[in-house]
Amino acid sequence: MASAHREGQYNREVIHHNDVCVGCGICSDICPTNALNLGPILPIARGIVDMDYIRMDEHKCVVCGLCSFACPFNAMEFKINNLAAKNMKEYPKWSHGTNIDQEDCILCGKCELYCPRDAILVRRDLPKVKNLVSGEIKTEVDNCIACHICEEMCPADAITIKTDSSSNIGRFNASDIEIDPEKCMYCKICQKVCPEDAIKAVCTTCMDSENIPPVEITGNVVLDEISCVNCSWCENICPSNAAHTLKPFKGEVLLQENEEEDKLCTGEACHACLDVCPCNAITLTDNHMTVNDDVCVLCGACEKACPQKILSVDRTSMELSNIKSKSWQNILGSLID
């Protein structure tokens, strides 16, 4: 974590949080004093080099805070007298974000699975199996030969065969057949596979289905807004339309190949853009890069990493407002120029 300080009537501090940085280089692009430099993002993203994406020259940094307001990914933090400047009304405000409607959410967990930044946690309180099934199961340990077939075949992992070696011929005998009532579904598979009739089961779930209580799944979804880059994977994958995302930018990624200048996508031979993309928005199809515009956040990391220099991020608008300074308007406006 790099930082720069300036003390005076107002104590100012700029902090770079590498753990949420995507290596887009937006902050270094707009820094008026060239105090920020983007590191080798491809080796860093691949884990070859252990260093921060951004290097900060404290001697050049004037702690103006411009980088923190240009960064849409929470990687740059600007504090005045130890208070977050982003909460102060006189500074620019990003209005992009992600929201998950807890009432519409069915807790399927797909958003957690697909989130490229591990920013979503789905917590589910599932009903106990024993409250949804009914039946009886009996065991005859004297008949058990400890073959463990029932234990291996049980789809619910509800059976445990305990053994001892008390036999005078060195054979293992079953000392107990344990059935976990929290797991057993009375499916009768154990009874069908037992070669010695050591287990007998009766399932009454179907016969008594009217008395089974309604299945209620409760829980909630926790969104880490700091780690979230608002790529909208959750929105695109959600089957109940519970996730809603407003991206920081609108626009597109352009692939500008030129065969005469030998500027062509080399696909699997390179895949630099794929490795640095924080949104899993890039795939290789027919050995050629393809951008999924639905989940791309137009950060520009792919453009910075491409060794062929054939990628261009064309931003047409951004969700940044309340830019009161004319000079800041000119500098921040360059992000979509």
Secondary structure, DSSP 8 states (H G I E B T S, - for coil): -EEEEE-SSS-EEEEE-TTT-----HHHHH-TT--EEE--HHHHHTTSS-S-SEEE-TTT-----HHHHH-TTS-EEEEETTEEGGGSTTS-EE--EEEE-TTT-----HHHHH-TT--EEEEEE---GGGT--EEEEE-TTT-----HHHHH-TT--EEEEEE---TTS--EEEEEEE-TTT-----HHHHH-TT--EEEEE-TTTTGGGS-----EEEEEE-TTT-----HHHHH-TTS-EEEE-SEEEEEEE--BTTTTB---GGGT-HHHHH-TTS-EEESSSSEEE-TTT-----HHHHH-TT--EEEEEEEESEE----HHHHHHHHGGG-
